[in-house]
Amino acid sequence: MQFQPEVLAIVIGFMVLANRLVEALVTPVFDKYELDKFWLMYVAWIVSGVLVFLANVNLFELVIPSMIIGQILTSIVAGGGANLLHDLTTQQNDIFLMTTPEE
């Protein structure tokens, strides 16, 4: 499957934008009221979906003939990417703190 480079660049930009919007506007509310952060993934999907529909972007235009289905899938990709970026940027560097098992 090949994607158009311009559309892929826009979707990656939406991933970053959705990540930053959720991180700056929604996460502090979740922290303040001690809400379950499980729901942040869905908020990222909604933000990405709004951006995709406003920009009329379809990453799957060459594969899926239906514009609405393509935009929904593009929103899922952009929102999932935003969630992935969130996970990568908020995790502690546990990889470098490896411990050896006790003998």
N, C-alpha and C positions, 0 to 999 in steps of 0.2 A: 504494500500500500504506500503510495507516495502522496505527500501533502504539498500544497503550494507553499513555498517558503515565506511569502508575505503574510499569508493567513496564519501559518505556524508562529511567526514572529509576533503577530497580534495576540494570539492565544497565550503565548508565553508572557507577554506584557500584561495580559489580564490576570494570569496566575500571580504575578508579582503584585499587581495593584490590589487584587482581592485579598492577598495575604497581608499587605500593609494596612488596608482598610479594616480588616477584621482585627488585626493585632492592635491597631491604634484606637479603634472606636468600640469594639465589642468585647475584647478580652478584658479590659479594665472593669467593665460592668460585671462580667462573670466573676472576676476576682473579688470585687467589692461585696457582692452578694453571695459569695461562695457557691456559685452554681456549678453544675456538672459540666466540665469542658468537653464532654463527648459531643455536645450539640454544636460546637464551633465548626465542625465539618459541614454540617447542614447550612449554617450561616454562610460559610465560604461558597458553597454551591449556589445559594440564592444570590449572593453578591455577583458571582461570576455569571450566573444566568442573566441577571439584569444587564450586565455589561455586554454580553454576547448578543442579546436581543436588541439592545439599543444600537450597537454597531452593525447589526445584521451580518454577523460572521458565521460561516459554516465551514468547519475544518474538514468535514466529510463530503463536500460538494461533489467530488469526482466519484465517490463510491455509493452514496445514498442519494437517490433522486429527490426525496422529500426534504424540503427546506426546514420544516419545523422539527422533524426527527433529527436532522443533522445539527440543528442549533441546540437541541436538548443534549445530544451526545457531546457537542463541543462544550456546553456548560458543565457537564459532568467531568470532562477532562480538565478544564480550567479550574473548577472548584477542587477537584482531587489534587491537582498540582499545587494549588494554594495551600491545601492541608498538608501536603508533603513538605512544602517549603517551611510551613509553620513548625512541623515536627523537627526538621533539620536545624532550624535556627534556634529553637528553644531547648533542645536537649543539652544536658551537660556533657562534658567530654569524658564520658565513662570509658571510652575505648582506651584512653591513656592511663586510666586508673585500674589497670588489670591487677587482680590479686591472685596469688597462687594458692591452691588448695592446701589445707593443713594436713600434715601426715601423721 
